[in-house]
């Protein structure tokens, strides 16, 4: 079945979720990636169905150059319901760095609705990022937040306490584990291109980008706007 779904151009994450829902088989998407690359080494062609064909390296046990974050919870501990996108309130978090590493944009995307919140901080410090995340999500449903391993998320325990949520961390160098957020960051670049001087950005610039993306119909939502989808499903 795995081979069949790969040949239908399903991503390893989608296949993992499908196997869990349909057959109660818990096979991680990372295992499926390794299966595909072993097939490639044996002369197979399954790898040609991947959207990103650059080989991923497992670095879960490698040294994290940016330092370890105390008391972090691994994505492996995250409830399976988050992977299935069954509810509003499971967020992915990241930061986008400005030109010359001056300033940063905090990005937060709800996994189910694709609703986006973004905020500009003068410096990418744990204090600034913590305050921005709390501010952006204060009036929204929040069950979980999944971050990368940047030290700007080191105040995760305070974020969890204030928002009454659980914060989890993806594996190092595994950006696909926060694929919704990574894809959305790419969409943001349409309005805030690379090499933009964040010191010249205004709150109006940030709000414009956020509003444009939240009111853009999304195919994955049957062409519903994220803001509309969020409002209609926030109680489910």
C-alpha positions as CSV (number, residue, x, y, z in Angstrom):
1,X,0.0,0.0,0.0
2,X,2.9,2.4,0.8
3,X,4.3,1.9,-2.7
4,X,0.8,2.6,-4.3
5,X,0.4,5.8,-2.3
6,X,3.9,7.0,-3.2
7,X,3.1,6.5,-6.8
8,X,0.0,8.6,-6.4
9,X,2.4,11.4,-5.4
10,X,1.3,11.4,-1.7
11,X,3.9,12.8,0.7
12,X,5.3,10.6,3.4
13,X,3.4,12.6,6.0
14,X,0.1,12.1,4.2
15,X,0.8,8.4,3.9
16,X,1.7,8.1,7.5
17,X,-1.5,9.8,8.5
18,X,-3.6,7.6,6.1
19,X,-2.1,4.4,7.4
20,X,-2.8,5.5,11.0
21,X,-6.5,6.4,10.2
22,X,-7.3,3.5,7.9
23,X,-5.3,0.6,9.2
24,X,-4.1,1.8,12.7
25,X,-0.5,1.3,11.5
26,X,1.8,3.8,13.1
27,X,4.6,4.3,10.6
28,X,6.5,7.6,10.9
29,X,6.9,9.7,7.8
30,X,10.7,9.7,8.4
31,X,10.7,5.9,8.1
32,X,8.9,6.2,4.7
33,X,11.5,8.7,3.5
34,X,14.2,6.2,4.4
35,X,12.3,3.5,2.6
36,X,12.1,5.6,-0.5
37,X,15.8,6.3,-0.5
38,X,16.7,2.7,0.1
39,X,14.5,1.9,-3.0
40,X,16.5,4.5,-4.9
41,X,19.8,2.9,-3.9
42,X,18.5,-0.4,-5.2
43,X,17.6,1.2,-8.6
44,X,14.0,2.0,-7.8
45,X,12.1,5.1,-9.0
46,X,9.9,5.8,-6.0
47,X,12.0,8.9,-5.2
48,X,10.8,10.5,-8.4
49,X,7.4,11.0,-6.8
50,X,8.7,13.2,-4.0
51,X,8.1,16.9,-4.3
52,X,11.5,17.6,-2.8
53,X,14.1,15.2,-4.1
54,X,17.0,16.4,-2.0
55,X,17.9,13.6,0.4
56,X,17.2,14.3,4.0
57,X,19.8,13.4,6.6
58,X,18.8,12.1,9.9
59,X,20.4,14.3,12.5
60,X,18.3,13.6,15.5
61,X,21.3,12.8,17.6
62,X,23.7,15.3,16.2
63,X,25.0,18.4,17.9
64,X,22.6,21.4,17.8
65,X,24.8,24.4,17.0
66,X,22.3,26.8,18.4
67,X,22.3,25.2,21.8
68,X,19.9,23.0,23.7
69,X,16.6,24.4,25.0
70,X,15.8,23.3,28.6
71,X,12.8,21.1,29.2
72,X,11.6,21.1,25.6
73,X,9.1,18.5,24.6
74,X,9.8,16.5,21.4
75,X,7.3,16.4,18.6
76,X,7.3,12.6,19.2
77,X,5.3,13.3,22.4
78,X,2.7,15.4,20.5
79,X,-0.8,13.9,20.3
80,X,-1.7,12.2,17.1
81,X,-4.8,14.4,16.7
82,X,-2.4,17.2,15.8
83,X,-1.0,15.3,12.8
84,X,-4.6,14.5,11.6
85,X,-5.6,18.2,11.5
86,X,-8.8,17.5,13.2
87,X,-9.2,20.7,15.2
88,X,-8.6,24.4,15.3
89,X,-5.8,25.5,17.7
90,X,-2.8,23.4,16.7
91,X,-0.2,26.0,15.6
92,X,3.2,25.9,13.9
93,X,5.7,28.7,14.8
94,X,8.7,30.1,13.1
95,X,10.7,33.3,12.5
96,X,11.8,35.0,9.3
97,X,15.0,37.0,9.6
98,X,15.4,40.4,8.0
99,X,18.2,41.8,5.8
100,X,21.5,41.9,7.7
101,X,19.8,39.9,10.5
102,X,18.1,43.1,11.6
103,X,14.7,42.4,13.0
104,X,12.5,39.4,12.6
105,X,8.9,38.4,11.8
106,X,7.2,35.8,14.0
107,X,4.9,33.6,12.0
108,X,2.1,31.4,13.4
109,X,-0.1,29.1,11.3
110,X,-3.0,27.0,12.4
111,X,-2.6,23.5,10.9
112,X,-6.3,23.0,10.2
113,X,-7.5,26.4,9.0
114,X,-4.2,27.7,7.6
115,X,-5.1,30.9,9.5
116,X,-2.0,33.1,9.8
117,X,-0.8,35.5,12.5
118,X,2.4,37.5,11.9
119,X,4.2,40.1,14.0
120,X,7.4,42.2,13.7
121,X,10.0,42.2,16.5
122,X,13.0,44.5,16.6
123,X,15.3,41.7,17.8
124,X,15.0,37.9,17.6
125,X,15.3,37.4,21.4
126,X,13.5,34.8,23.4
127,X,11.8,37.7,25.4
128,X,10.6,39.5,22.3
129,X,9.4,36.3,20.5
130,X,7.6,35.1,23.7
131,X,5.7,38.4,24.1
132,X,4.8,38.4,20.4
133,X,3.5,34.8,20.3
134,X,1.4,35.5,23.4
135,X,0.0,38.7,21.9
136,X,-0.8,37.2,18.6
137,X,-2.6,34.1,20.0
138,X,-4.2,35.6,23.1
139,X,-7.7,35.7,21.6
140,X,-7.6,32.5,19.5
141,X,-8.0,28.8,20.3
142,X,-4.6,27.3,21.2
143,X,-4.0,23.6,22.1
144,X,-0.5,23.1,20.9
145,X,2.4,25.1,19.3
146,X,5.1,23.3,17.3
147,X,8.4,25.2,16.9
148,X,11.8,24.6,15.5
149,X,14.9,24.5,17.7
150,X,15.8,28.2,17.5
151,X,16.8,29.7,20.8
152,X,14.2,32.4,20.4
153,X,11.7,29.8,21.5
154,X,13.6,29.1,24.8
155,X,10.8,30.7,26.9
156,X,8.4,28.0,25.7
157,X,7.3,27.1,29.3
158,X,6.1,30.6,29.9
159,X,4.3,30.7,26.5
160,X,2.6,27.4,27.4
161,X,1.6,28.6,30.9
162,X,0.1,31.9,29.7
163,X,-1.8,30.4,26.7
164,X,-2.7,27.2,28.6
165,X,-1.2,25.1,25.8
166,X,1.5,22.6,25.1
167,X,4.6,23.5,23.2
168,X,6.5,20.9,21.2
169,X,9.8,21.0,19.2
170,X,10.4,19.4,15.8
171,X,13.6,17.4,15.3
172,X,16.7,19.4,14.3
173,X,17.0,20.0,10.5
174,X,13.5,18.5,9.9
175,X,11.6,21.5,8.5
176,X,9.0,19.2,6.9
177,X,7.7,18.4,10.4
178,X,6.4,22.0,10.3
179,X,5.5,22.0,6.6
180,X,2.4,24.2,6.9
181,X,4.5,26.9,8.4
182,X,7.3,26.5,6.0
183,X,4.9,26.7,3.0
184,X,3.2,29.8,4.5
185,X,6.5,31.6,5.0
186,X,7.0,31.1,1.2
187,X,3.7,32.8,0.6
188,X,4.6,35.7,2.9
189,X,7.6,36.4,0.6
190,X,5.2,37.5,-2.1
191,X,4.5,40.6,0.1
192,X,7.8,40.8,2.0
193,X,10.5,39.6,-0.3
194,X,13.9,38.3,0.7
195,X,16.5,40.9,1.5
196,X,13.8,43.3,2.7
197,X,15.0,45.7,5.3
198,X,12.7,44.9,8.2
199,X,13.7,48.2,9.9
200,X,11.6,49.9,7.2
201,X,8.5,47.7,7.6
202,X,5.5,49.2,9.4
203,X,2.6,47.5,11.3
204,X,0.5,48.3,8.2
205,X,2.9,46.4,6.0
206,X,2.6,43.4,8.3
207,X,-1.1,43.6,8.6
208,X,-1.5,43.9,4.8
209,X,0.4,40.6,4.2
210,X,-1.5,38.8,7.0
211,X,-4.9,40.0,5.7
212,X,-4.1,39.1,2.1
213,X,-3.2,35.5,3.0
214,X,-6.1,35.0,5.4
215,X,-8.6,36.1,2.8
216,X,-7.1,34.2,-0.1
217,X,-9.2,31.1,-1.0
218,X,-7.1,27.9,-0.4
219,X,-7.5,24.7,-2.4
220,X,-6.8,22.6,0.6
221,X,-9.8,24.2,2.2
222,X,-12.0,23.6,-0.8
223,X,-11.3,27.2,-1.8
224,X,-12.6,28.6,1.5
225,X,-10.7,31.6,2.9
226,X,-8.7,30.7,6.1
227,X,-10.5,33.5,8.1
228,X,-13.9,32.1,7.1
229,X,-12.8,28.6,7.8
230,X,-11.5,29.5,11.2
231,X,-14.7,31.2,12.2
232,X,-16.9,28.4,11.0
233,X,-14.8,25.6,12.7
234,X,-13.5,27.3,15.8
235,X,-16.0,25.4,18.0
236,X,-15.4,22.0,16.5
